[in-house]
Amino acid sequence: MTIPYDAVLVALKMMKDKKEEVPNAKMMLFVLSDGAQNCGYDLDRISPIIGGLRIPVYTIGYDLNEGSPAANELQRLSNINEASLINATSDDIINHMRNLFNVQL
């Protein structure tokens, strides 16, 4: 069973709860996914929640072809709060991740 959007909701809830303890924390979520989903909530259902929380969700597409339906779905998820999709099959994935963390911190 693959339920990526349910997992996103659980992670966002955990982050929201932790934000109460650490109010100055800069929150962001990273989701590593092959884009497969066979169960659970769909992106259209959870998009308003993600947008309302204003937590950027950076997606890392594992073994995705650019322009594939799965890649497009992950891009949509990242676009909700102006984050980005990183292609994990790239030879320079480490540099992409390092740059992303440096920009955000």
Secondary structure by P-SEA (a helix, b strand, c coil): cccaaaaaaaaaaaaaaaaaaccccbbbbbbbcccccccccccccaaaaaaaacbbbbbbbcccccccaaaaaaaaaaaccccccccccccaaaaaaaaaaaaac
